Amino acid sequence: EETIYFCVLAAVNRARMAGATQARVGIRGDDASLVVTTAYDSADRGDMAALTDRVEAFGGAITTATRAGGTTLTVAFPVGPESMVHA
């Protein structure tokens, strides 16, 4: 929970720093994964090292898609008993 909160906070902060006027956060999950998507209306070309390190430390993966007029950050975490060792 803490890592997911941190990821959303970091993504929204990145949007603000990139000059976004709008941001949308979506969360979906199933028995295998939890996916958090943050989309905002500005181009973000900043360094993702800190966020990537935090996500990967919990077995997750992060992808970034920047297009004209916006950026989408997608973070996926595994869900299941083996992913709870960090809890």
N, C-alpha and C positions, 0 to 999 in steps of 0.2 A: 504494500500500500504506500509506504513512504517513497519508494523509488518511482512509482507511477505518479504520485503527487509531484515529486521533484521534476519529472520529465514534462508534465503539463506546465508547471510554473516556468521552467526553463524555456519551453517552446513559446509560451505567450510573451515572455520577456524578450526573446529573440525577435518576435514579430514587432513588438514595440520599438526595439532598437533599430529595426530595419525600416521603420517609418510606416508600418501598417496602420490602416484606419479601421480594419475589421479582422477578426480572427474567429475561427470556429473550431471547437474541440469535439471530437466524436470518440466514443468508446464502445467497442463491441467485443464479445468473447464467446467462446464455446468450451467444450471439454478439453481442448488441446492448447488454446492460446487466448491471450488478451491483447487486443490491438487498440492503440491510442493514436488517433490522427489529429493533427493540428494543421489547419489550412489558413493562410492569411494572404492579404492582397499587396504584398511587396516582395521584392526579390531579396533573398537572404544568401549571401555568399560568405558568411562568416565561418570561423573555425568551429567544428563540431566535436573536437577531441574530448572535452570534459563530459559532454552528454553521451557520446559514444562509449567512453570508458565505463560510465555508470551503468548504462544499459547492458553492455556486454558482461559486466561483472555478475549480473543476475541471469545470464544465459539468453538475453534478448538480442534483437537486431534492430538497427535503425536505418531507414532509407530517407533520402531527401529528393524531392522533385521540384526544380525551379523552372518556371515557364514565364513567358511574358505576362506581367501583371500579378504574379503570385508564387507562393512557395507552399509545399505540403511536406510536413514531417510525419513519418509513420514509424511508430515504435511497436514492436511485437515481442511479447513475453510468453514463454512456455507456462502452461498451467498443469499442475498435477502434483502428486506426492513428492516426486524427485525435485521439483522446483521449489519446494518449501524448506529446503535445508538452510537457506539464508535467512529464514524468518526468525 
